[in-house]
């Protein structure tokens, strides 16, 4: 990877001890199974129609992490829909290849959703997905209401465990061997990589909400690289991979989206509004 992707002061997690922290994904998956069962049971006890079923209005695009696809965020989509959000897939089967091309495709996806729903779109991105969201938010504040990143090393994309770095290297070798559509060296060390890096560090419109979720137990990326100065940082205790399926993280994502929505409403109400709206309190 290009040296500029790992600025001074950042270093990826090292060794088996760091990777062992990812073993907590077993607990995180178990929490998801328990929560999903409880939610299904609660919904089954309620009448089909009524005020208890929130209308899905706010559009949210979910973007998976490196070498992952939309399937990894199905659980989060289900729980966000239950909270009244209209979720959309990124149409990414496996998130690898040129990040600039991926960003261009996601921009078109966001445009289509915004036109269909008649409002700006929020983006929730896991790992690389959060980095793509950060770049799009800087590029198209006219389309994006806010973003939530989860374990996204925005400040130092190269500050990752050797396992992940070797995965990227393997993809570049396969590309050199003639397997197209994977990842070229330019995408991790050349002008393409630098352009993507610079876009994720471009200033954000102050009206675009930004919450950065990170975990000091992250065994894949340097958690310090996830704390973008432009974001509201929120710490969780999940593993890197587990952020995509831990319902406790889902709760944080939901609260972040709610907070951004309230901020937008207060901004529209103006400084002289009689009542200041506050985020809803969730049990």
Buried (B, 14 or more C-beta within 10 A) or exposed (E): BBEBBBBEEBBBBEEEEBBEBBEBBEEBBEBBEEBBEEBEEEEEEEEEEEEEEEEBEBBBBBBBBBBBBBEBBBBBBBBBBBBBBBBBBBEBEEBBBBBBEBBEBBBEBBBEBBEEBEBBBBBBBBBBBBBBBBBBBBBBBEBBBBBBBBBBBBBBBBBBBBBBBEBBBEBBEBBEEEEEEBBBBBBBBEEBBBBBBEBBBEEBEEEBBBBBBBBEBBBBBBBBBBBBEBBBBBBBEBBBBBBBBBBBBBBBBBBBBBBBBBBBEBEEEEEEEEEEBEBEEEE
